[in-house]
Each structure stands twice: as C-alpha cells, then as structure tokens.
Amino acid sequence: MIKALIIDDEHAAANVLQLMIERYIPEIGDLRIALTTREAKALVQQFSPDIVFQDIVMPEKNGFEFLSELKEINF
C-alpha cells in the first residue's frame, strides 16, 4: 500500500486530485490532504508519505521553500 499526501491551499483542487487518485490509482491506499504548509510539515513527520503531490504557489510559502525546511525528504 502506498501512502500519499496532497499539499494544496485550494480545497477544490485538492479534492479533484483526491478523486482522480482514488479512481485511477488503487495502489494508493492511504491518502491525506494538507491545506497549509504548517499542516503539511506535521503530516510529513507523522504520516511519512511515500509520495507527495504539492502545489508550488501557495500563500504562506511556495512549495520549494517548504521542501527546503524539511530536515529529511524520504518521499
């Protein structure tokens, strides 16, 4: 089972991606959504996703700034 995390500040976009993943990628068995980079950081640490689908342009920090703050990237 693959664990996935969607990081997107637009709830509607995250939901569309979630529906597409659930419909077309049955190998992803556990899927979580973070709407802020703060939420995402906590989920990355606790949930340990195998794959991350990340929005680049977000209000607090862009996706690359978020990634640069992580101590370790295992996805």
Secondary structure, 3 states (H helix, E strand, C coil): CEEEEEECCCHHHHHHHHHHHHHHCCCEEEEEEECCHHHHHHHHHHHCCCEEEECCCCCCCCHHHHHHHCCCCCC
